[in-house]
Amino acid sequence: MDLKFDAILEKWGVEKKDPRTYSPVTLAYIGDTIYDLLVRSVIVGEGNASVNIMNKRAASTVKAETQAKVFDSILPSLTPEEADIMRRGRNAHKKTSAKNASISDYHKATGIEALIGYLYITGSIDRIYELLEDHIKP
């Protein structure tokens, strides 16, 4: 099965929508999963380890504080459209709150996740890799 967004929608007969119509929170919802999948893929690719160790390594990479640093690091290299999506994600009002992070870090993490979600939905997987290249390895 092809794990590209369009292929998944086609497989289950779901009509594709214009990615610009998705709310930043919806983009962050799928972006969180893609970000986590990338991190976990790298961890598993490095070889066997206990699940506890793998979870700790993944958690240190996907936590809001780390994602906030990624936000600040990649912002200068974004296209205007990408920067806008990431800022919209950062400024989105979610009904959940940060559990173990500052509000600022939590909002920036949502911005990163929204951008990753948008890039995934638009099929820009290589751009995700490019932006996260120096940040994804735990």
C-alpha positions as a printed Julia matrix, in Angstrom:
138×3 Matrix{Float64}:
   0.0    0.0    0.0
   1.22   3.46  -0.86
   1.33   5.7    2.23
   0.99   8.92   0.29
  -2.0   11.03   1.29
  -3.6   11.0   -2.17
  -3.16   7.24  -2.5
  -4.72   6.63   0.91
  -7.76   8.77   0.05
  -8.13   7.01  -3.28
  -7.87   3.57  -1.65
 -10.8    4.33   0.65
 -12.8    6.38  -1.83
 -12.42   9.67   0.01
 -12.65  12.79  -2.12
  -9.56  14.98  -2.02
 -10.03  18.54  -0.8
  -7.98  21.65  -1.43
  -5.24  21.56   1.25
  -5.63  25.31   1.8
  -9.13  24.68   3.18
  -7.88  22.67   6.16
  -7.66  24.48   9.47
  -4.21  24.78  11.05
  -5.33  22.45  13.83
  -6.38  19.81  11.29
  -3.02  20.15   9.54
  -1.26  19.82  12.91
  -3.33  16.71  13.68
  -1.91  14.81  10.7
   1.47  16.55  10.91
   1.98  15.3   14.47
   1.58  11.74  13.24
   3.92  12.2   10.27
   6.58  13.81  12.49
   6.26  10.94  14.95
   6.42   8.36  12.13
   9.66   9.86  10.83
  11.28   9.86  14.27
  10.15   6.32  15.06
  11.3    5.09  11.65
  14.81   6.44  12.28
  14.89   4.91  15.77
  13.74   1.48  14.54
  16.14   1.71  11.6
  19.04   2.04  14.0
  18.35  -1.46  15.32
  16.69  -3.33  18.12
  16.29  -1.76  21.52
  13.78  -2.1   24.31
  10.49  -0.38  23.65
  11.05   1.73  26.76
  14.36   3.05  25.41
  12.86   3.69  21.97
   9.93   5.57  23.51
  12.25   7.76  25.58
  14.34   8.58  22.5
  11.24   9.4   20.47
   9.73  11.52  23.24
  12.86  13.65  23.5
  12.63  14.46  19.78
   8.92  15.08  19.42
   8.36  17.04  22.63
   7.17  20.64  22.29
  10.42  22.14  23.58
  12.44  20.39  20.86
   9.91  21.21  18.15
   9.98  24.89  19.2
  13.73  24.91  18.52
  13.07  23.39  15.1
  10.48  26.14  14.47
  13.06  28.86  15.16
  15.75  27.06  13.17
  13.83  26.45   9.95
  11.77  29.66   9.82
  14.4   31.6    7.81
  14.57  28.87   5.15
  10.82  28.63   4.5
   9.01  29.92   1.46
   6.47  32.67   2.2
   3.65  30.12   1.85
   5.33  27.66   4.24
   6.07  30.41   6.77
   2.45  31.51   6.63
   1.19  27.99   7.29
   3.61  27.53  10.17
   2.62  30.89  11.69
  -1.08  30.05  11.3
  -0.42  26.79  13.14
   1.45  28.61  15.89
  -1.39  31.1   16.28
  -4.2   28.52  16.19
  -6.32  28.28  19.3
  -6.52  24.67  20.4
  -8.81  23.41  23.11
  -5.95  21.44  24.69
  -3.11  22.94  26.63
   0.54  22.17  27.13
   1.17  19.49  29.73
   4.95  19.6   30.05
   5.89  22.65  28.02
   5.61  26.4   28.02
   2.67  27.85  26.14
   5.09  29.45  23.66
   6.83  26.13  22.93
   3.47  24.37  22.62
   2.25  26.92  20.07
   5.48  26.69  18.05
   5.22  22.88  18.1
   1.7   23.19  16.7
   3.12  25.43  13.98
   5.72  22.82  13.0
   3.09  20.09  12.99
   0.76  22.2   10.82
   3.54  22.77   8.29
   4.47  19.06   8.24
   0.79  18.18   7.8
   0.4   20.62   4.92
   3.54  19.35   3.19
   2.39  15.75   3.64
  -1.07  16.45   2.24
   0.41  18.27  -0.76
   2.79  15.38  -1.45
   5.91  17.4   -0.6
   7.63  14.6    1.3
  11.09  15.57   0.04
  10.56  19.07   1.44
   9.71  17.57   4.85
  12.95  15.59   4.71
  14.89  18.68   3.68
  13.49  20.84   6.49
  13.91  18.21   9.2
  17.21  16.76   7.99
  19.25  18.22  10.84
  16.54  17.84  13.48
  14.96  14.42  13.2
  17.67  12.12  14.52
  17.19  11.57  18.24
